[in-house]
Amino acid sequence: MRVLAAQELAPGACREVLAGTTPVALFNLSGTFHAISNVCLHRGGPLGQGVLDGPLVLCPWHAWAFDVTTGVSDVNPQLRVRRFDVKVEDGQVYVKAE
């Protein structure tokens, strides 16, 4: 599902998008796009409104952190949010969310 034009998300930035009906947090990590669930495991905070610190996104509600490349929590590897496949083609970003 096309979610936005690549130029709309600068390196180091994140954004909430919908892939169909699925809420997704989309990240541009040094020119490579990554997508994870937009819902933090702690209290449901919007990860797409968080702040990137390297490959980690900090949830804006309570600062829980997840690696945007894997979805794994930075403090407990047993916790992970769903990760989605991302493709950039002809300047458009596509997220596969089923």
Number of C-alpha atoms within 10 A of each C-alpha: 14 17 18 18 14 19 10 13 18 13 15 16 17 23 18 19 19 17 19 14 9 13 17 27 26 29 28 21 21 12 12 14 22 25 28 29 23 26 18 23 16 12 11 11 18 20 31 27 19 23 18 22 12 11 18 21 25 22 25 16 15 11 15 20 24 27 21 28 17 17 22 20 19 16 10 10 10 8 13 18 18 15 21 22 12 20 16 15 11 7 12 14 21 20 24 16 20 9
